[in-house]
C-alpha cells in the first residue's frame, strides 16, 4: 500500500528541488557537468548503505536528491553543447511523473487505453508531417530500436520467409559511412553480418553522392539508408534524388531522420527534408528536437502493412482475441512506457508552432556560432551548418585532448567527430539558454586551452 502522505511530501520535495536545479542550470550559475569516479560518487550518495538498510524519509530524500542532481550533467545549461539529447520541457517531465505512478504498459491496449490512444493520435500527426497520411507507426524506446524495427520490416518485404527459415546470404543494405551506428548494429542483429553493408560513395563532407549511386544489377538490396541529418555533421542527404532512384529500382528507401525530422515544424527549415515523402520508412526521435525526455522514437511507415509484417509472433498468453488496438505486434518491446503522453503534452502546451520555433532557434544559434568563429585566427570550419550541429577545429593539435581540457574545467560540455578521417570538435545546440555570450566564451576557452603553450601538438 502507498503511504499517500509520504508520497505527497516527497513529491513536493522533488518538484522544489528539480525546479531549483533547472533554474540554476538555465542561468549557468553552476558547472555544466561533474565527472567524479564512480567509487567516490557512490560513497558521497551513500548508495550501498541505502541499498542495504533502506529507511529513506522525505527529508533524507531531499539531501540525497540535491547531491544526485549536483553530480550529473545539466542539459538545460547554456554551456551544454554535447550529445543530441533534449533539454526536456516541463510537460514531458510531467508525463514521466504520471507514468511513474500509473505504469500502464500500453503495448497491449487493455493495459492502458488512454496512453495507447494518445500514442495513436501523436503517430497520426507525425505520419501526416512526413507525408504518410495512410501509413502506420509505433513509438519505441529510442532510435536504435526504431532502426532495428525498420530493418525487420524491410527484411520482411524482401524475404518474407526469413522469419521462419533464416536470412539468405545474398541480402545487402546500402548505407553511407556516416549512417548512425545503430543501422550497422541492426544489420548484424538480423544475422546479415557486416559484409552485407555496401558503403555508398559520399562527398568530402560525408553526404551521399547521388551522382555515384551504385549499379545494383545482380544484388538483392534489402534497403538503402539516407540521413536527415547525419549524426556527426548535421548535414542532409539529397532525399528527393535518392528517393526517385529507389522508386525506379523498387528499393526500400529508409530515412534516418531521428534528429532532423523536427525541422518539418519550422517553415524556414522544412525544405531540408524535401523528398522525405518518397521514403518507405522514417524514424523520428522526440527525445532530441521535440524536447521530450528520453526515450521516445517514432517508427513511421508509408504502408501500414509493412510494419505489421515486421514481427510474426505467437504467445498464447498475449496474442489472442481482438488485437485491433494492440501495438505489441509492431514492436520489440512487450512492456512499453506511455511514450506518446510525453510528446502529446509538449504539443498541448507549446503547440506545433512553439516546437517549430524552438527548432528554428537552435538552428539559428548554431549558425551564429559559425558566424562568430569563422573569422577568428586558428579556427577552421569545414562547412556552413544546416542544423544545430557544427564541427570545427582549432589549431593543428589533438582535438580530443583539447576537448578533455574544456571538459575538465566544468565550464563546457561538447563532443568530437571525425570528418574525412580528421578529428574535429563538435557542438550540438540543444539548450534554449545558449546565447551569444556562451558562444563567445566557448570560442575564447577553445583558443585559451588550445594555445601553443598548452602542449597540444599531435
Secondary structure, DSSP 8 states (H G I E B T S, - for coil): ---HHHHHHHHHHHHHHHHHHHHHHHTT-S-SB----HHHHHHHHTHHHHHHH----HHHHHHHHHHHHHTSB-TTSTTEESSS-----HHHHHHHHHHHHH---TTSGGG-HHHHHHHHHHHHHHHHHHT-TT-EEEEESSHHHHHHHHHHHHHHHH-TTHHHH---TTEEEEEETTS-HHHHHHHHHTT--GGGEEEE-B-TTS-B-GGG----TT-EEEEEEEESS-TTT-----HHHHHHHHHHHT--EEEE-TTGGGGGG-TTTGGGGTTGGG-SEEEEEHHHHT---S--EEEEESSHHHHHTS-----TTTS-S--TT--GGGSS-SS---HHHHHHHHHHHHHHHHHHHHHHHHHHHHHHHHHHHTTSTTEE-SS--SSSEEEEEESSS-HHHHHHHHHHTTS-EEEEEEETTEEEEEEE---TT--HHHHHHHHHHHHHHTSGGG----
